[in-house]
Amino acid sequence: GSIFKKKSNRKLKIIYFSALTKEKGIYDYLNLTKYFLKKNIEFFVYGNNCNNNTLNDIKEFKKKKLIMNYKLNIYNKDKAALFKSTDILIFPSQYKSETTPMVIDESINFQVVPIAYNIGSIKDQLEGAKLTVSNFISLKKKLKHVVSNYANYQKKIVFLKRKKLKIINKEFKDLDNIFLSK
């Protein structure tokens, strides 16, 4: 079958998947939903480390139908199924010690288009895909552009995934050569 997800007339599924804290960007994500009410997209929240105030805010956004649903503490098979059904990941982390978030690599692996704040080494993880932004205003613009050009961005992620897989295969061959030469 095709390596691209079928994009019939269904709505694009956009997720936040991280710790549900201000530093990891949950409030930027929630506020983003207000600007896309009439678009062909749906917003979902997934994560952990959620305090009662944040959970109440998430519930309020769901009640107002700004997000479709939320779920806490997702692991293993549930995580894989979640990514397989997702189109776009929003990762607006402002966490000062952010390095290389695993969720970015996971989204690439499952061919989910990640849009993230340019923090840590996220820009290096996305290797020229032009999916990092510097602030909330540019996040809104980038999401609008990605939604309008989803197929093109999905292709960029597929090519990025292939490139990363080639690098991994080469590293394994190099290791085999080292171990077999002894």
Order of alpha helices (4+ residues) and beta strands (2+ residues): beta-alpha-beta-alpha-beta-alpha-beta-alpha-beta-alpha-beta-alpha-alpha
